[in-house]
Every structure is written in structure tokens, then in C-alpha cells.
Amino acid sequence: MTLTTGTPSLEAIFQRSLTAHLPEAAFARLQKTSVLIAGLGGGSNIAELLARKGVGKFVIADLDVYEPHNIRQRGSTAATWGREKVDVMAERLRDINPFAAVTAVRDGVTLANVRELVRQADVAVDMLDFHALKEKVALHRAAREQGKTVLTAPSVVNGAVLYVFAPGGPTFEQFFEYQEGLPLGEQALRFLKRLIVHFPPEAPEELYRAAARGERTIPLDAVGVDQAAVLTVGAIENLALGRTERVVTVPRGIQIDVSDPMSLARIVDFTKDFEVRP
């Protein structure tokens, strides 16, 4: 979107956020915060909510186009099927906030560009597909090298789990028991132990194990993808505003399932797995 003389001011667009709970100095910090969104599947929902929250700078990376089965993703409509995800979301973010700075990376995250993409951001969001495992690992390693935090939030039907990898905490490789050269199916089962901490009745564990073995697709739902976005954006706001005491970091995470009152929200804690034993 091109700014014109009729474009409302930034303050006018976000006036309810400014006057309701966010002081001007805090809003300015959000506007200056740059977020790398690696993967625009569920990442598109996160990007849109960040824009509506007031985050002002984006680096969005994905190499895919929108298809009909992407219905749960925020940029997917009949009008966008067949279009590059980064192009659609760049337009969408600028339509939401005409003052937003958006860098669109059509090549997606690669082993060649990952360090530069991380360098451009204050915080990174890992929403890369599992088949891009080498790129996921490279993203987390680049962030650690540069002292930056990575957030990842897989969705589980009507719920999600958020993991925040701080530079000084357990690594992505340690937490998910990643082993170079391990067959993808076996690695997927290791990931499953952390990614799915609550199996809803409509999506039992065996269904996910079948997906890990490549026998079917992972069950996904628009409600869960939105829950992942809410968890992620709340944590990014806290990080950007220096409220680190509110951020739950690995080896702990936050799990939510809005369809199950018994698992509505809880902290999942794997600290014992990382305790040094005599």
C-alpha cells in the first residue's frame, strides 16, 4: 500500500492500543522491533497478529504458493491460490499497517541465507515445515551464534504449544534430541515427544505416529493455528518490552487446548530431563 495524504497517522491506527494499555514509549519499542517469520504456514497467522499488535518490521521467508488445502492459514483465500505466500503476506501486512516495513524472501530460509536473515531481526519465529529440518537446525544455530531468541509454536487441532529458545538455554538439538544423519522417521518420533504434550481424543497419539512415519498428513485446524499465534505474539511482546520474567523458556513451554477445559492452559516442564546427575 502506498501512503497518501489521506492515510491516517500511525497513532490514529493504533490509538486504542495506545490509550488502553500500551504507553507511547512501549508502542515505539514495538514499532522498532524486527521479527523474522521463517515459514508462512502458521507463520502467516503470527505475522498478521504481530502487525495488528503494532510490531513494525518484518522479514518473511517462504518459497511456497498458497493452495486450497492451506485454508487454516491467514493469507489463503480463493483469490490467492497459486500466488507466492511472501507476496500475499507482504501486501496483507502493509494493508493492515501502511507504515510497516516488510522484507519478503521468496527463496525461503536456506543454509546460504539463514545467518543474514537472522541478522536483520531482533527475534526469530521458526514455523518451518518438518521436511526442512536442516534449515530449522541452521536457523536455531544462527540465532544462538548471534544471541537471539527463537520461538516455535506447533498447533495440535484446537490447541498449540509454545517453546521459546533463549540463547543461553537448552539448544534446539538438545531439546528435541536431534541427531545428524538419523532417518527422518525416527527423528520425527523423537520430536513428537516434545511437540505433542496433550493428545486430544479426536487426534490420538497413533494418528501422529502414523504422520511421523509418513503414512498420512498431520492433523491441523484453523483454531489451533490461531492459538499458536496468540501464544507466540504474547511472548514476542514481552520480549520486545523487556518483560522477560513473563516469558516461559525451554525446557519449559506453554500448552493450550481451547476445546478441552481440563487442558485449557498449563506449563509443561521438561526441566528434569536437563538436570545434571551425579
Secondary structure, 3 states (H helix, E strand, C coil): CCCCCCCCCHHHHCHHHHHHCCCHHHHHHHHHCEEEEECCCHHHHHHHHHHHHCCCEEEEECCCECCHHHCCCCCCCCCCCCCEHHHHHHHHHHHHCCCCEEEEECCCCCCCCHHHHHHCCCEEEECCCHHHHHHHHHHHHHHHHCCCEEEECCEECCEEEEEEECCCCCCHHHHCCCCCCCCHHHHHHHHHHHHCCCCCCCCCHHHHHHHHCCCCCCCCCHHHHHHHHHHHHHHHHHHHCCCHHHCCCCCEEEEEECCCHHHCEEEEECHHHHCCCC
